[in-house]
Amino acid sequence: MSMRLIPTKIEIIRTSSDLSDLNHSVNMSSQKLLFYAGGIFVCYFYFGILQEKITRSKYGDDDEKFTFTLTLVCFQCIINAIFAKIMLSTFMKQGADTTTNKYYASCAFSYLGAMVASNMALQHINYPTQVVGKSCKPIPVMILGVLIGRKQYPLVKYLFVLMIVIGVGLFMYKDRPPTTIHSESLIGMGEILLLISLSLDGFTGAIQERMRSEHHTKSGHMMYSMNMWSILFSGLAVVFAGEVWMFLQFVEKYPYVLYNMLIFSVMSALGQLFIFLTVAEFGPLPCSIVTTTRKFFTVLASVIIFGNKLSNRQWMGTALVFAGLTLDSIYGKTKKH
């Protein structure tokens, strides 16, 4: 009985064809990931520039400032809700949603509060400080995730979060000249608003964990319902605070701000779409690496475009923050057993 060891011509052609198909599939997958990553970079890069431009620019001869944070957030939530509804009606068929309104309302309240506090902080601090400060988000998310969401994390994750804390501390610490002892507080209003925003982020993450574990809430339903509840809360706040009338007067004087707000909100919604597509097709790890890298380049762009100068200590803190975020995205995802 003889055994044929030499492949036939047909087998060689078939193997070559299979390898060619595999290489083509890998190339297409890589191109798609690059396209999604590019979408995240472009959308949130422009989003960050517009956010600083809207909130920190001086308007007119009187150097007026944009102080309509509630209106800006409400406008952003309206665009996000419209975008989520379109996605759910077209290519994101996610079935029925069983999540209770109690969870959506409480989650939207903390989500909205975090956005408002974060935008208000920009009236007191520059954009790089806000980005680096908001990078502390894993800390309240972890703490409240354990207390409320009943989550468990590996020990190495706490190490990476400690790196982020040290980095943020180096970045946000204010040097005092030797001659001034009591002239300036180490923590200003901007930093306090960032702390409030981070705490509310932690509550949002913990409630979302409950929603996922108890109701298996899908991303499209979550995005749509949370933004709808946020529109309700922020709309009532805008009306009762009387901000809507002052905002309309402001827009009448500077109509171009409305265009900036529209593009700002569209960039936010498109950025969320690219993040969802990246997570759905390639998993959370590549998405985390892309978004972490994006934040660093946003800080760099803000320094170059708006002249927000950073000291050597702040650059060291920035590097430590993003090193911690990157290491956490690669090695901190394993569940504790």
C-alpha positions in Angstrom: 0.0 0.0 0.0 1.6 3.3 -1.1 1.0 6.7 0.3 1.0 9.8 -1.9 3.1 12.5 -0.3 3.5 14.9 -3.2 0.4 17.3 -3.5 -1.3 17.4 -6.8 -1.5 20.6 -8.9 -5.1 21.1 -7.9 -4.3 20.9 -4.2 -1.5 23.4 -4.5 -3.8 25.8 -6.4 -6.5 25.3 -3.7 -4.0 25.9 -0.9 -2.7 29.1 -2.6 -6.3 30.3 -3.1 -7.1 29.7 0.6 -4.0 31.6 1.7 -4.8 34.4 -0.7 -8.4 34.6 0.7 -7.0 34.6 4.3 -4.5 37.4 3.5 -7.3 39.4 1.8 -9.6 38.9 4.8 -6.8 40.0 7.2 -6.0 43.0 5.1 -9.7 44.0 4.9 -10.0 43.6 8.7 -7.0 45.7 9.3 -8.3 48.4 6.9 -11.7 48.4 8.6 -10.0 48.8 12.1 -7.9 51.6 10.7 -11.0 53.3 9.3 -12.9 53.0 12.6 -9.8 54.2 14.5 -9.5 57.1 12.1 -13.2 57.9 12.6 -12.7 58.0 16.4 -9.6 60.2 16.1 -11.2 62.7 13.7 -14.6 62.9 15.4 -13.3 63.4 19.0 -10.3 65.5 17.9 -12.7 68.0 16.3 -15.2 67.5 19.2 -12.5 68.6 21.7 -11.4 71.6 19.6 -15.0 72.8 19.3 -15.7 72.2 23.0 -12.8 74.4 24.0 -13.7 77.0 21.3 -17.4 77.2 22.4 -16.8 77.4 26.1 -13.5 79.3 26.4 -13.7 81.8 23.5 -14.3 85.5 24.1 -17.3 86.8 22.0 -17.7 90.3 20.6 -16.0 93.5 21.6 -17.1 93.1 25.2 -15.3 89.7 25.5 -18.5 87.9 26.5 -18.3 84.2 27.6 -20.5 81.3 26.7 -22.1 80.3 30.1 -25.0 78.2 28.8 -23.7 74.8 29.9 -27.2 73.3 30.4 -28.3 74.3 26.9 -25.2 73.0 25.3 -25.6 69.6 27.1 -29.3 69.5 26.2 -28.5 70.2 22.6 -25.9 67.4 22.6 -28.4 64.9 24.1 -31.0 65.8 21.5 -28.6 65.0 18.6 -27.4 61.8 20.4 -31.0 60.6 20.9 -31.9 61.3 17.2 -28.8 59.5 16.1 -29.5 56.5 18.4 -33.1 56.2 17.1 -31.9 56.2 13.5 -29.4 53.4 14.3 -32.0 51.3 16.1 -34.4 51.7 13.2 -31.8 50.8 10.5 -28.8 48.5 11.1 -28.9 48.0 15.0 -31.7 45.6 15.4 -31.5 44.8 19.2 -34.9 43.4 20.0 -37.1 44.4 22.9 -35.8 46.4 25.8 -36.8 45.1 29.3 -34.8 47.7 31.3 -36.9 49.6 33.8 -37.4 53.4 33.6 -36.1 53.6 37.2 -32.6 52.5 36.0 -32.7 54.7 32.9 -33.8 57.8 34.9 -31.2 57.4 37.6 -28.5 56.6 35.1 -29.4 59.6 32.9 -29.4 61.9 36.0 -25.8 61.1 36.9 -24.7 61.0 33.2 -26.2 64.4 32.7 -24.7 65.8 35.9 -21.3 64.5 34.9 -21.5 66.2 31.5 -22.7 69.5 32.9 -20.0 69.6 35.6 -17.3 68.7 33.0 -18.4 71.5 30.7 -18.7 74.0 33.5 -15.1 73.1 34.6 -13.9 74.4 31.2 -14.9 77.9 32.3 -12.2 77.7 35.0 -9.5 75.3 33.6 -8.1 74.6 30.2 -8.9 71.6 28.0 -5.7 69.5 28.7 -6.5 69.7 32.4 -10.0 68.6 31.9 -8.9 65.6 29.7 -6.2 64.5 32.1 -8.6 65.0 35.1 -11.3 63.0 33.4 -8.8 60.2 32.8 -9.3 59.4 36.6 -12.7 58.0 35.6 -11.6 54.4 36.3 -11.2 55.2 40.0 -14.9 56.1 40.9 -16.1 53.5 38.4 -14.1 50.8 40.2 -15.1 51.9 43.7 -18.8 52.3 43.0 -18.7 49.2 40.7 -17.6 47.2 43.7 -20.1 48.8 46.1 -23.1 49.1 43.9 -22.5 47.0 40.7 -21.1 44.0 42.7 -18.0 43.9 40.4 -14.6 42.3 41.2 -11.3 43.4 39.7 -7.8 41.9 39.5 -5.1 43.2 41.7 -3.0 44.5 38.8 -5.9 46.8 37.8 -5.5 48.7 41.1 -1.8 49.2 40.3 -2.6 50.8 37.0 -5.2 53.0 38.5 -2.6 54.1 41.1 -0.4 55.1 38.2 -3.3 57.3 36.9 -3.9 58.9 40.3 -0.2 59.8 40.7 -0.1 61.1 37.1 -3.1 63.3 37.7 -1.7 64.5 41.0 1.5 65.6 39.3 -0.5 67.3 36.5 -3.0 69.2 38.6 -0.7 70.2 41.5 -0.3 74.0 41.5 3.2 75.3 42.2 3.3 78.2 44.6 5.9 80.9 44.4 8.0 81.2 47.7 6.6 84.6 48.4 2.9 83.6 48.2 1.7 81.4 51.1 -2.1 81.9 51.2 -2.7 83.6 47.9 -4.2 80.7 45.9 -5.8 77.4 46.8 -4.3 74.2 45.5 -7.7 73.1 44.3 -9.8 75.6 42.4 -13.4 75.6 41.2 -12.5 73.8 38.0 -10.9 71.0 39.9 -13.9 70.7 42.3 -16.2 70.5 39.3 -14.0 67.7 37.8 -14.3 65.8 41.1 -18.1 66.1 41.0 -18.1 65.0 37.4 -15.9 62.0 38.2 -18.1 60.9 41.1 -21.2 61.1 38.9 -19.3 59.0 36.3 -18.8 56.4 38.9 -22.5 56.3 39.7 -23.3 56.0 36.0 -20.9 53.1 35.5 -22.3 51.3 38.6 -25.9 51.6 37.4 -25.0 50.5 33.9 -23.4 47.4 35.4 -26.7 46.6 37.1 -28.6 47.2 33.9 -26.3 44.8 32.0 -26.4 42.1 34.6 -30.1 42.2 35.4 -31.6 43.2 32.0 -28.8 42.5 29.5 -29.4 46.1 28.2 -28.0 46.6 24.7 -25.9 49.6 23.7 -28.4 51.1 21.3 -31.3 51.0 23.8 -29.0 52.4 26.5 -27.8 55.3 24.3 -31.3 56.2 23.2 -33.2 56.0 26.5 -30.5 57.6 28.6 -30.3 60.6 26.2 -34.2 60.9 26.1 -34.3 61.1 29.9 -31.4 63.5 29.8 -33.3 65.7 27.4 -36.2 65.7 29.9 -34.1 66.7 32.9 -31.9 69.2 31.1 -34.9 70.7 29.2 -36.7 71.3 32.5 -33.5 72.8 34.1 -33.0 75.1 31.1 -36.6 76.4 31.2 -36.8 76.8 35.0 -33.4 78.5 35.3 -34.4 80.9 32.6 -31.3 80.0 30.6 -33.2 79.5 27.3 -34.1 83.2 26.9 -30.5 84.4 27.6 -29.2 81.7 25.2 -31.5 82.9 22.4 -30.3 86.5 23.0 -26.7 85.3 22.9 -27.3 83.3 19.6 -29.0 86.4 18.1 -25.8 88.3 18.7 -23.4 85.5 17.7 -25.3 83.1 15.4 -22.2 81.2 14.4 -22.1 79.6 17.9 -25.2 77.6 16.9 -23.3 76.1 14.0 -20.4 75.2 16.3 -22.8 73.5 18.7 -24.4 71.5 15.9 -21.1 70.2 14.6 -19.9 69.6 18.2 -23.0 67.4 18.9 -22.8 65.6 15.5 -19.1 64.8 16.2 -20.0 63.4 19.6 -22.7 61.1 18.1 -20.5 59.9 15.2 -17.7 59.3 17.7 -20.0 57.1 19.7 -21.0 55.2 16.6 -17.3 54.4 15.6 -16.6 53.3 19.2 -19.7 51.0 19.1 -18.5 49.5 15.7 -15.0 49.0 17.0 -16.2 47.2 20.2 -18.7 45.1 18.2 -16.3 43.9 15.6 -12.8 43.9 17.3 -13.6 43.9 21.0 -13.0 46.4 23.8 -9.2 46.1 23.9 -8.4 47.7 20.5 -11.1 50.3 21.2 -9.5 51.2 24.6 -6.1 51.6 23.0 -7.5 53.8 20.3 -9.5 56.0 22.6 -6.5 56.4 25.0 -4.2 57.4 22.2 -6.8 59.8 21.0 -7.0 61.6 24.3 -3.2 62.1 24.4 -3.2 63.7 20.9 -6.2 65.8 21.8 -4.2 67.2 24.7 -1.2 67.8 22.4 -3.5 69.6 19.8 -5.0 71.8 22.5 -1.5 72.8 23.6 -0.5 73.7 20.0 -3.7 75.3 18.8 -4.9 77.2 21.9 -1.4 77.8 23.4 -2.2 75.9 26.7 1.4 75.6 27.9 2.4 72.7 30.1 5.3 72.4 32.5 7.8 69.5 32.5 6.0 68.1 35.6 2.6 68.3 33.9 4.1 66.5 30.8 5.5 63.8 33.2 2.0 63.5 34.8 0.4 63.2 31.4 2.8 60.5 30.3 2.1 58.6 33.6 -1.7 58.9 33.1 -1.7 57.6 29.6 0.8 54.8 30.4 -1.6 53.7 33.2 -4.6 53.8 30.8 -2.8 51.9 28.1 -1.5 49.2 30.5 -4.9 48.9 32.0 -6.5 48.5 28.5 -4.0 45.7 27.7 -3.5 43.8 31.0 -6.3 45.0 33.3 -9.3 43.3 31.7 -8.9 39.8 33.2 -11.7 39.1 35.7 -10.7 38.2 39.3 -11.6 34.6 40.2 
